[in-house]
Amino acid sequence: MTAHAPVGVGLIGAGNISDQYLTNLTAFPDVRLVIVGDLDTARAQTQAQKYGVGEWGTAERVLAHPDVDIVVNLTVPAAHAEVSSAAIAAGKHVWSEKPLAIDRPSARALLDAAAAAGLRVGTAPDTVLGPGLQTARRAIARGDIGTPLSAQTVMQYAGPDLWHPDPEFLFAEGAGPLFDMGPYYLTVLVSLFGSITRVSAVGSTGRAHRTIRTGARAGTDFAVSVPTHIAALASFEGGAVSQSTFSFDTPLTRTGIVEITGTEGTLVLPDPNTFAGDVRITRVPRPGSEPARETVTPVGVASGRGLGVLDMARAIRTGKPHIATGELGYHVLDAMMAIDEAAASGETVHVTSKLDEIPLVPEDRDPYGATL
């Protein structure tokens, strides 16, 4: 990696989510998209040419490329640990889509291997780096709602088989609504409240089989192997508690709901699957009056997926910590595994991993500025 030049990035996994990453990573001056790789090299070529990336090929070609400093792993969840570990073994830093892995041992082994090699791991969601959550964190730190006490989150809709042309992996081990969408909501909660200490949950599977509704394979049935509805309770190290719904089983769509209640008011966050959006506060009313409502406009430059890759690239070059770390991803995975275990056993499950305080993003950070 040459000083005073963009950080080289190689992308593995040219599926649906790659469009969002490629759009942004080709717009950030501090990174340079070098190569796109996929099991389907024709799909890798299509995506590379669509976004003006000069090279494409297999995952192995990405890992061997001398100009790649960070591998962005956008493969299916079951392959995350294997591909990320291969990137570490190849001497590359790695950014992984969520979840970090689908089990604790492989995630821990990945992080240990990276630490031993002096390499970094980052993990989605990087939505928590956007102006929406960052503004909410600052509002809570200012005492805008008093002492935070509790949270409620809701993510429910009819399921990704409605819109994804190849949705089977979203109903397989390592996915379902908990592992697919849970990282967005749980990462927000631990960013605000600190480490999760214990969880309880119930779960169910609404249908044993689903039908693909869109694309070339529409009408194809497939088996469901994970719970498609989870209701979870969590306790946090600072004393706050939360209740969360994650569901692919209801035609009534209610997504993006994150409400944080404190001693003096309730704060409503933007959808944690987005990077911006207003923060709304409802304060405890005075006797005889209506609740006071306020909208806090987010501070910061909005962008999109790939922001965590950029943050990690800049941190590598400057020697500073990056924010969406592998340890954050591990703690969220640990909590999701605990929720899954609690739903299966009917027992409260303790979460043993812990996090250091997650730093705030500087208010003047500009993803589109050249700093390297």
C-alpha positions as CSV (number, residue, x, y, z in Angstrom):
1,M,0.0,0.0,0.0
2,T,1.5,3.3,-1.1
3,A,1.3,6.3,1.2
4,H,-0.8,9.2,0.0
5,A,-2.8,7.0,-2.4
6,P,-6.2,5.4,-2.1
7,V,-6.5,2.0,-0.3
8,G,-7.0,-0.9,-2.7
9,V,-10.2,-2.9,-2.3
10,G,-11.2,-6.2,-3.7
11,L,-14.8,-7.4,-3.5
12,I,-15.9,-11.1,-3.3
13,G,-19.6,-11.8,-3.9
14,A,-21.3,-10.0,-6.8
15,G,-24.9,-10.7,-5.7
16,N,-27.8,-8.3,-4.9
17,I,-26.1,-6.3,-2.1
18,S,-23.0,-5.7,-4.2
19,D,-24.7,-2.9,-6.2
20,Q,-24.9,-0.7,-3.1
21,Y,-21.3,-1.3,-2.1
22,L,-20.0,-0.8,-5.6
23,T,-22.0,2.5,-6.0
24,N,-20.3,3.9,-2.9
25,L,-16.9,2.4,-3.0
26,T,-16.4,3.7,-6.5
27,A,-17.4,7.2,-5.3
28,F,-15.1,7.5,-2.2
29,P,-11.8,9.0,-3.2
30,D,-9.9,7.3,-0.3
31,V,-10.5,3.8,-1.7
32,R,-9.9,2.3,-5.1
33,L,-12.0,-0.7,-6.2
34,V,-9.4,-2.9,-7.9
35,I,-11.3,-6.2,-8.7
36,V,-14.6,-8.0,-8.3
37,G,-14.8,-11.7,-7.7
38,D,-17.5,-14.3,-7.6
39,L,-18.1,-18.0,-8.0
40,D,-19.9,-17.0,-11.1
41,T,-17.2,-15.1,-13.0
42,A,-19.7,-13.8,-15.6
43,R,-21.6,-12.1,-12.8
44,A,-18.4,-10.7,-11.5
45,Q,-17.6,-9.3,-14.9
46,T,-21.0,-7.8,-15.3
47,Q,-20.8,-6.0,-12.0
48,A,-17.2,-4.9,-12.6
49,Q,-18.0,-3.4,-16.0
50,K,-21.2,-1.8,-14.7
51,Y,-19.2,0.2,-12.2
52,G,-16.0,0.8,-14.1
53,V,-13.8,-1.7,-12.2
54,G,-11.0,-2.8,-14.4
55,E,-10.6,-6.5,-13.2
56,W,-12.8,-9.4,-12.3
57,G,-12.5,-13.1,-11.8
58,T,-12.6,-15.8,-9.1
59,A,-12.4,-15.2,-5.3
60,E,-8.9,-16.7,-5.5
61,R,-7.8,-14.1,-8.0
62,V,-9.1,-11.3,-5.6
63,L,-7.2,-12.9,-2.7
64,A,-4.0,-13.1,-4.7
65,H,-4.1,-9.6,-6.2
66,P,-1.1,-7.5,-5.0
67,D,-3.0,-4.2,-5.1
68,V,-5.8,-5.4,-2.8
69,D,-5.4,-4.3,0.8
70,I,-8.9,-4.9,2.0
71,V,-11.2,-7.7,0.9
72,V,-14.9,-6.9,1.1
73,N,-16.7,-10.2,1.8
74,L,-20.3,-10.1,0.4
75,T,-20.8,-13.9,0.1
76,V,-23.8,-15.7,1.7
77,P,-23.7,-16.0,5.5
78,A,-22.6,-19.7,5.6
79,A,-19.5,-18.7,3.7
80,H,-18.5,-15.6,5.6
81,A,-16.1,-17.2,8.0
82,E,-14.4,-19.3,5.4
83,V,-13.9,-16.5,2.9
84,S,-12.8,-14.0,5.6
85,S,-10.3,-16.4,7.0
86,A,-8.9,-17.0,3.5
87,A,-8.5,-13.3,3.2
88,I,-6.6,-13.1,6.5
89,A,-4.4,-16.0,5.4
90,A,-3.6,-14.1,2.2
91,G,-2.4,-11.1,4.2
92,K,-5.5,-8.9,3.6
93,H,-7.6,-6.9,6.0
94,V,-11.3,-7.9,5.7
95,W,-14.7,-6.3,5.8
96,S,-17.5,-8.8,6.1
97,E,-21.2,-8.4,5.5
98,K,-23.3,-9.4,8.5
99,P,-23.2,-11.7,10.3
100,L,-19.5,-12.2,11.0
101,A,-20.0,-15.9,10.9
102,I,-22.9,-18.4,11.7
103,D,-21.3,-19.8,14.8
104,R,-19.1,-18.6,17.7
105,P,-16.0,-20.8,17.2
106,S,-15.4,-19.9,13.6
107,A,-15.9,-16.2,14.3
108,R,-13.5,-16.3,17.3
109,A,-10.9,-18.2,15.2
110,L,-11.2,-15.5,12.5
111,L,-10.6,-12.7,14.9
112,D,-7.7,-14.5,16.6
113,A,-6.0,-15.2,13.3
114,A,-6.4,-11.6,12.3
115,A,-4.9,-10.4,15.6
116,A,-2.0,-12.8,15.2
117,A,-1.3,-11.5,11.7
118,G,-1.7,-7.8,12.6
119,L,-4.7,-7.5,10.3
120,R,-8.0,-5.8,10.8
121,V,-11.6,-7.2,10.6
122,G,-14.6,-5.0,10.2
123,T,-18.2,-6.0,9.9
124,A,-21.6,-4.7,8.8
125,P,-23.9,-3.1,9.5
126,D,-22.1,0.2,8.9
127,T,-25.4,2.0,9.0
128,V,-24.5,2.8,12.6
129,L,-21.8,5.1,11.3
130,G,-24.3,7.2,9.5
131,P,-25.7,10.6,10.7
132,G,-28.9,9.1,11.9
133,L,-27.6,6.9,14.7
134,Q,-24.7,9.2,15.5
135,T,-27.1,12.1,16.0
136,A,-29.2,9.9,18.3
137,R,-26.1,8.9,20.3
138,R,-25.2,12.6,20.8
139,A,-28.8,13.4,21.9
140,I,-28.7,10.7,24.5
141,A,-25.2,11.8,25.7
142,R,-26.6,15.4,26.1
143,G,-29.3,14.1,28.4
144,D,-32.1,14.9,25.9
145,I,-34.2,12.0,27.3
146,G,-32.7,11.8,30.7
147,T,-31.3,8.4,31.8
148,P,-31.9,5.7,29.1
149,L,-34.1,2.9,30.6
150,S,-35.5,0.7,27.8
151,A,-35.9,0.1,24.1
152,Q,-38.4,-1.4,21.7
153,T,-37.6,-2.5,18.2
154,V,-39.8,-4.1,15.6
155,M,-38.9,-5.6,12.2
156,Q,-41.8,-7.5,10.7
157,Y,-43.0,-8.1,7.1
158,A,-44.0,-11.0,4.8
159,G,-40.4,-12.1,4.1
160,P,-37.7,-11.8,1.5
161,D,-39.1,-14.6,-0.7
162,L,-41.4,-11.8,-2.0
163,W,-38.6,-9.8,-3.6
164,H,-35.3,-11.8,-3.7
165,P,-34.8,-14.0,-6.8
166,D,-32.7,-16.5,-4.9
167,P,-34.0,-16.3,-1.3
168,E,-33.2,-19.8,0.0
169,F,-30.1,-18.7,1.9
170,L,-32.2,-16.2,3.9
171,F,-34.2,-19.1,5.3
172,A,-31.2,-21.3,6.0
173,E,-28.9,-21.7,9.0
174,G,-27.2,-18.3,9.8
175,A,-30.2,-16.3,8.4
176,G,-33.9,-16.0,9.1
177,P,-35.1,-12.7,10.5
178,L,-32.9,-12.9,13.6
179,F,-29.6,-13.3,11.8
180,D,-30.5,-11.4,8.6
181,M,-32.0,-8.3,10.1
182,G,-31.1,-8.6,13.8
183,P,-27.6,-7.2,13.3
184,Y,-29.0,-3.8,12.4
185,Y,-31.2,-3.5,15.5
186,L,-28.8,-5.1,18.0
187,T,-25.8,-3.1,16.8
188,V,-27.8,0.0,17.4
189,L,-28.8,-1.1,20.9
190,V,-25.3,-2.0,21.9
191,S,-24.0,1.3,20.5
192,L,-26.5,3.1,22.8
193,F,-26.5,0.8,25.9
194,G,-23.3,-1.1,25.9
195,S,-22.9,-4.9,26.0
196,I,-25.8,-7.3,26.2
197,T,-25.6,-9.5,29.3
198,R,-28.5,-11.9,29.1
199,V,-31.5,-12.7,26.9
200,S,-34.8,-14.6,26.8
201,A,-36.8,-15.4,23.7
202,V,-39.5,-17.4,22.0
203,G,-39.7,-18.4,18.4
204,S,-41.7,-20.2,15.7
205,T,-41.7,-21.2,12.1
206,G,-44.8,-20.1,10.3
207,R,-44.4,-22.3,7.2
208,A,-42.2,-25.2,6.6
209,H,-41.9,-24.3,2.9
210,R,-41.9,-21.0,1.0
211,T,-42.3,-20.1,-2.7
212,I,-40.1,-17.8,-4.7
213,R,-42.3,-14.9,-5.9
214,T,-40.0,-13.1,-8.4
215,G,-37.3,-13.6,-11.0
216,A,-36.5,-16.4,-13.3
217,R,-37.2,-19.1,-10.6
218,A,-40.6,-17.7,-9.5
219,G,-42.9,-20.5,-8.4
220,T,-40.1,-22.6,-7.0
221,D,-40.7,-24.0,-3.5
222,F,-38.0,-24.4,-1.0
223,A,-37.7,-25.6,2.6
224,V,-37.4,-23.4,5.7
225,S,-34.9,-24.5,8.3
226,V,-34.9,-21.7,10.8
227,P,-37.4,-19.8,13.0
228,T,-39.2,-17.1,11.0
229,H,-40.6,-15.3,14.0
230,I,-38.5,-14.4,17.1
231,A,-39.6,-12.3,20.1
232,A,-36.6,-11.4,22.4
233,L,-35.9,-9.7,25.7
234,A,-32.4,-8.4,26.5
235,S,-30.6,-6.9,29.5
236,F,-27.6,-4.6,29.1
237,E,-24.6,-4.0,31.3
238,G,-25.7,-0.5,32.3
239,G,-29.1,-1.7,33.5
240,A,-31.2,-0.9,30.4
241,V,-33.6,-3.5,28.9
242,S,-35.1,-4.1,25.4
243,Q,-37.8,-6.0,23.7
244,S,-37.5,-6.9,20.0
245,T,-39.6,-8.6,17.3
246,F,-38.0,-10.1,14.2
247,S,-40.5,-11.7,11.8
248,F,-40.9,-12.9,8.2
249,D,-44.4,-14.1,9.0
250,T,-46.7,-11.1,8.8
251,P,-48.3,-9.3,5.8
252,L,-48.4,-6.2,8.1
253,T,-45.1,-4.4,7.4
254,R,-43.7,-2.6,10.4
255,T,-39.9,-2.2,10.0
256,G,-37.3,0.3,11.1
257,I,-38.9,0.8,14.5
258,V,-36.3,1.7,17.2
259,E,-37.6,3.6,20.3
260,I,-35.4,4.5,23.2
261,T,-37.2,5.6,26.4
262,G,-35.5,7.5,29.2
263,T,-36.5,9.1,32.4
264,E,-37.5,12.3,30.6
265,G,-38.6,11.2,27.2
266,T,-38.6,8.8,24.3
267,L,-36.3,9.0,21.3
268,V,-37.4,7.5,18.0
269,L,-34.5,6.6,15.7
270,P,-34.5,6.4,11.9
271,D,-34.6,2.9,10.3
272,P,-31.4,1.2,11.4
273,N,-31.1,-0.3,7.9
274,T,-30.5,3.3,6.6
275,F,-27.8,5.9,7.2
276,A,-29.8,9.0,7.8
277,G,-33.2,10.2,8.8
278,D,-34.5,12.5,11.5
279,V,-34.4,11.7,15.2
280,R,-37.7,12.5,17.0
281,I,-38.0,13.1,20.7
282,T,-41.2,13.1,22.8
283,R,-40.7,14.5,26.3
284,V,-42.7,13.8,29.5
285,P,-45.5,16.3,29.6
286,R,-46.2,18.8,32.4
287,P,-49.4,18.3,34.2
288,G,-52.4,19.4,32.1
289,S,-50.3,19.8,28.9
290,E,-49.6,17.7,25.8
291,P,-46.2,15.8,25.4
292,A,-43.5,18.1,24.0
293,R,-42.3,16.9,20.6
294,E,-39.0,17.8,18.8
295,T,-37.3,16.8,15.7
296,V,-33.5,16.7,15.7
297,T,-32.0,17.0,12.2
298,P,-29.0,14.6,11.7
299,V,-25.6,16.2,11.6
300,G,-23.1,14.7,9.1
301,V,-22.8,13.7,5.5
302,A,-25.0,10.8,4.5
303,S,-23.7,8.1,2.2
304,G,-24.4,4.3,2.2
305,R,-23.0,0.8,2.4
306,G,-19.3,0.8,2.2
307,L,-18.9,3.5,4.7
308,G,-17.4,1.0,7.2
309,V,-14.9,-0.1,4.6
310,L,-13.9,3.6,4.1
311,D,-13.6,4.1,7.9
312,M,-11.4,1.0,8.2
313,A,-9.3,2.1,5.2
314,R,-8.6,5.5,6.7
315,A,-7.9,4.0,10.1
316,I,-5.4,1.5,8.6
317,R,-3.6,4.3,7.0
318,T,-3.5,6.6,10.0
319,G,-3.0,3.9,12.6
320,K,-6.2,4.7,14.5
321,P,-8.9,2.3,15.6
322,H,-11.8,1.7,13.2
323,I,-15.4,1.8,14.6
324,A,-17.4,-1.2,13.2
325,T,-14.9,-3.8,14.5
326,G,-14.9,-7.5,14.3
327,E,-15.3,-7.5,18.1
328,L,-18.5,-5.6,17.7
329,G,-19.6,-8.1,15.1
330,Y,-18.7,-10.9,17.4
331,H,-20.7,-9.5,20.3
332,V,-23.8,-9.1,18.2
333,L,-23.3,-12.6,16.8
334,D,-22.9,-13.9,20.4
335,A,-26.1,-12.2,21.4
336,M,-28.0,-13.6,18.4
337,M,-26.8,-17.1,19.1
338,A,-27.9,-16.6,22.7
339,I,-31.4,-15.4,21.5
340,D,-31.6,-18.5,19.2
341,E,-30.6,-20.8,22.0
342,A,-33.0,-19.1,24.4
343,A,-35.9,-19.6,21.9
344,A,-35.0,-23.2,21.5
345,S,-34.6,-24.1,25.2
346,G,-37.0,-21.8,26.9
347,E,-34.2,-20.7,29.3
348,T,-32.5,-17.4,29.9
349,V,-29.1,-17.4,28.3
350,H,-26.1,-15.3,29.5
351,V,-24.0,-13.5,26.9
352,T,-20.3,-13.8,27.9
353,S,-18.6,-11.5,25.4
354,K,-18.2,-7.8,26.2
355,L,-17.4,-4.6,24.3
356,D,-15.4,-1.6,25.0
357,E,-17.1,1.8,24.5
358,I,-17.8,2.3,20.8
359,P,-16.3,5.7,19.6
360,L,-18.4,8.3,17.9
361,V,-17.9,9.4,14.3
362,P,-16.5,13.0,14.1
363,E,-19.3,15.3,13.0
364,D,-17.2,16.8,10.2
365,R,-16.3,13.5,8.6
366,D,-16.8,13.6,4.8
367,P,-16.8,10.3,3.0
368,Y,-16.4,12.1,-0.3
369,G,-13.3,14.1,0.7
370,A,-9.8,12.9,-0.2
371,T,-7.8,12.6,3.0
372,L,-5.1,10.0,2.1
